[in-house]
Structures are given as C-alpha cells and as structure tokens.
C-alpha cells in the first residue's frame, strides 16, 4: 500500500481580511462586476475582446482600494488597465469609482493574483506591471510569504513584452533590500535608474503612502525594464 503524500497548502502572500462591506460596495460587486470585471475561466484572457479595443495593457497586482490604479487609468485613457485584488471591499470600491468616472479602459478581477498570472495572462502580453506596497511580512518567520521571490519575478518576465515596465513600491527598507537582492539574481530585467532606487515616475500618492510618510517611513520605488 502506497502512503499518500501530505497535501501542502500553497504559501499565500496575503491574508483574507473580513473587511466591512458597505452597501455601495456590495451593489457594485453585484451590478458592476459583470460589466467591468473579467469572469472566472481557465482560458487565457483575450485583452482585445475584454476591453473592446487593441491598446497597451498594464496590470496592477493587489490594488487595495484602487486609488492608484484609478488615477493612472484616468490620466492615460489611451492605455488599458487590469487590476487584480482578492479583497471584495476594495474591488467593490474600485468598481463604484469606475462607474462614477465613466472609465472604459479599466477592468477588474477579484481572484488570487498568483493564480491569474500563472493561468490566464498570455506570454509577452503586458506593457507593464505594478506592485505597489505589497504586504511586507516584516517578521523574519513570515519572509517566505513575501510575493517578490524568484518564481514571481520569472512569471512577471514571462508575461511582460520586451521593454515592459516592472514598477514596485514599498515603505519598508528591509523589503526594499530584499527586492534588490531578488532582482539582482535575474538577467531578464535592468534597472531604469543608475541608482538602486528610482523616482516615483507618475505613480499617484495614496492614502496608505500619506500615512506611511506621517509615520516617518521612507518610500522606495524600484523600476525595471524587461531586456528581451
């Protein structure tokens, strides 16, 4: 008789929080996700079909309440934007704002980003990927949960076009150093800046960032281009 191997749960880079859902957020999920969301499927996403046009596509992993993504999409109507977020209140909030502003260049997926990147984003289909203020998992025993690891960077390299932008921001110094170490192990990306850290580019300032600054945290932006 063969012993069964124990089933290992995947290491998640997030914790599902039971955040309070407002009536407006719930309505947005119920009524607007079918309009501005991309339905669950196991097939690669056809971006031309999803957006109704052919345009450069930028993706944000873990958009929180969607403040940065909303502002970037509003400022660049010539581009298409896709946001991935696992927490329903944030998804509902962003959907509500999309409707308020009448944006047609922003789509949302309410699923685990790692699964979407692995299964549904075609090779070399994105012009940029944003990862703004991911959970730092600052305790040493939790560092294995940090999303920026070699396997994740390899996924990003697969789905970005040559010359595509990979923009990371964090307010934790040790996480910034960790990101530098991980990115230095790959030959697929090069830093946009000659220094370790870059200017913020056109990344909007979020409420989270404002709070971090009030607490005296330094903001670290790391911008990379895919070489080939």
C-alpha positions in Angstrom: 0.0 0.0 0.0 1.4 3.4 -1.0 1.5 6.1 1.6 -0.3 9.3 0.4 1.8 12.4 0.5 0.5 15.1 2.8 -1.3 17.9 0.9 0.7 21.1 1.2 -1.3 24.3 1.1 0.3 27.0 -1.1 2.1 29.8 0.7 0.0 32.9 0.3 1.4 36.4 0.1 -1.8 37.8 1.7 -4.3 37.1 4.4 -8.0 37.3 3.6 -9.4 40.0 5.8 -13.0 40.1 6.8 -13.3 43.8 6.0 -16.6 45.6 6.4 -18.6 45.8 3.1 -20.6 49.0 2.6 -23.9 48.9 0.8 -22.4 50.8 -2.2 -19.5 48.3 -2.4 -21.9 45.3 -2.3 -24.1 46.9 -5.0 -21.0 47.5 -7.2 -20.0 43.9 -6.8 -23.4 42.6 -7.7 -24.2 45.0 -10.5 -20.9 46.3 -11.9 -18.5 43.3 -11.7 -20.4 41.7 -14.6 -19.8 44.8 -16.6 -16.2 45.9 -15.7 -15.0 42.5 -14.3 -13.4 39.6 -16.2 -15.3 36.4 -15.5 -13.6 33.4 -13.9 -12.3 31.0 -16.5 -9.4 28.7 -17.2 -8.6 30.2 -20.6 -6.0 32.9 -21.4 -7.6 36.4 -21.4 -8.2 38.0 -24.8 -7.4 41.6 -24.0 -8.8 43.0 -27.2 -12.1 41.3 -26.5 -12.1 42.2 -22.8 -11.5 45.9 -23.5 -13.2 46.2 -26.9 -10.0 47.6 -28.5 -6.3 46.9 -29.1 -4.2 49.1 -26.8 -1.2 48.7 -24.4 -2.2 46.8 -21.3 -0.9 47.5 -17.8 -1.7 45.3 -14.8 -1.7 46.1 -11.1 -1.3 43.2 -8.6 -3.1 43.9 -5.3 -4.7 47.3 -5.9 -6.2 47.6 -2.4 -8.9 50.2 -2.6 -7.9 51.1 -6.2 -6.8 54.7 -5.7 -3.5 54.5 -7.7 -5.0 52.4 -10.5 -8.0 54.6 -10.9 -5.9 57.7 -11.1 -3.4 56.2 -13.6 -6.2 54.9 -15.8 -7.9 58.3 -15.7 -4.7 60.1 -16.7 -3.9 57.7 -19.6 -7.1 56.9 -21.5 -5.0 55.6 -24.4 -3.9 52.6 -22.4 -5.9 49.6 -21.0 -5.5 48.7 -17.3 -6.3 45.5 -15.4 -6.5 45.3 -11.6 -6.2 42.1 -9.5 -7.4 42.2 -5.9 -8.6 39.4 -3.6 -10.4 41.5 -1.1 -14.1 42.2 -2.1 -14.5 45.6 -0.3 -11.6 47.0 -2.4 -13.0 45.6 -5.6 -16.4 47.0 -4.9 -14.9 50.4 -4.1 -13.0 50.5 -7.4 -16.0 49.3 -9.4 -18.1 52.1 -7.9 -15.4 54.7 -8.9 -15.1 53.3 -12.4 -18.8 53.8 -12.9 -18.7 57.3 -11.3 -15.9 58.4 -13.6 -17.2 56.6 -16.7 -13.9 54.9 -17.4 -13.9 52.4 -20.2 -10.2 51.4 -20.0 -10.2 49.6 -16.7 -11.1 46.0 -15.9 -11.1 44.1 -12.6 -10.5 40.5 -11.4 -11.5 39.5 -7.9 -9.1 36.5 -7.5 -5.7 35.5 -6.3 -3.2 37.3 -8.5 -0.7 34.4 -8.4 -3.3 32.0 -10.0 -4.3 34.6 -12.6 -0.7 35.3 -13.6 0.0 31.5 -14.0 -3.1 30.6 -15.8 -4.7 33.5 -17.6 -2.1 36.1 -18.7 -0.6 35.2 -22.1 3.1 35.3 -22.7 4.5 38.8 -23.6 1.1 40.4 -23.5 1.6 43.2 -21.0 3.4 46.5 -21.3 3.8 47.0 -17.6 3.1 45.5 -14.2 2.6 47.5 -11.0 3.2 46.1 -7.5 2.6 49.0 -5.1 3.0 48.5 -1.3 2.7 44.7 -1.1 2.4 43.2 2.4 5.9 43.5 3.8 5.6 40.4 6.1 8.2 42.2 8.3 8.7 39.3 10.8 11.5 37.1 9.7 9.5 33.9 10.1 7.0 35.3 7.6 9.5 36.4 4.9 8.6 33.3 2.9 5.2 34.9 2.3 6.6 37.9 0.5 5.3 38.0 -3.0 8.6 39.2 -4.6 10.5 35.9 -4.9 12.4 34.4 -7.9 9.4 32.4 -9.0 7.2 35.5 -9.1 9.8 37.5 -11.0 10.0 34.8 -13.5 6.2 34.9 -14.0 6.4 38.7 -14.5 9.2 38.2 -17.1 7.1 35.7 -19.0 4.0 38.0 -19.3 5.8 41.3 -20.0 6.7 42.3 -23.5 10.4 43.1 -24.2 10.9 46.6 -22.9 7.9 46.2 -20.5 8.0 48.1 -17.1 8.0 46.4 -13.7 7.3 49.0 -11.0 7.5 48.1 -7.4 7.0 50.4 -4.4 7.4 49.8 -0.7 7.8 51.8 2.5 9.8 49.0 4.3 13.5 49.4 4.0 14.3 45.7 4.6 11.8 44.7 2.0 13.3 47.1 -0.5 16.7 45.5 0.1 15.1 42.0 -0.3 13.6 43.1 -3.6 17.0 44.4 -4.8 18.6 41.1 -3.9 16.0 39.1 -5.8 16.1 41.3 -8.9 19.9 41.1 -9.0 19.6 37.3 -9.5 17.8 37.7 -12.8 19.4 38.7 -16.1 16.0 39.4 -17.7 15.5 42.9 -16.1 17.6 46.0 -15.9 17.1 48.9 -13.5 15.6 52.1 -15.1 17.7 54.2 -12.7 21.5 54.0 -12.3 20.9 54.1 -8.6 19.3 51.3 -6.6 16.1 53.2 -6.2 14.2 55.3 -8.7 11.9 58.3 -8.9 8.2 57.5 -8.4 7.6 58.0 -12.1 3.9 59.0 -12.4 2.7 56.8 -9.6 0.0 58.7 -7.6 0.3 59.2 -3.9 -2.2 57.0 -2.0 -3.7 57.4 1.5 -1.6 54.5 2.6 1.5 56.3 1.4 0.5 59.5 3.1 0.1 57.6 6.4 3.5 55.9 5.9 5.1 59.3 5.4 3.5 60.7 8.5 5.0 57.8 10.4 8.4 58.7 9.1 8.7 55.9 6.6 10.9 56.3 3.5 9.2 55.4 0.2 11.2 53.2 -2.1 10.4 52.9 -5.8 12.1 50.3 -7.9 11.6 50.4 -11.6 12.9 47.8 -14.0 12.6 47.1 -17.8 12.5 43.7 -19.3 15.5 43.4 -21.5 14.3 40.7 -24.0 
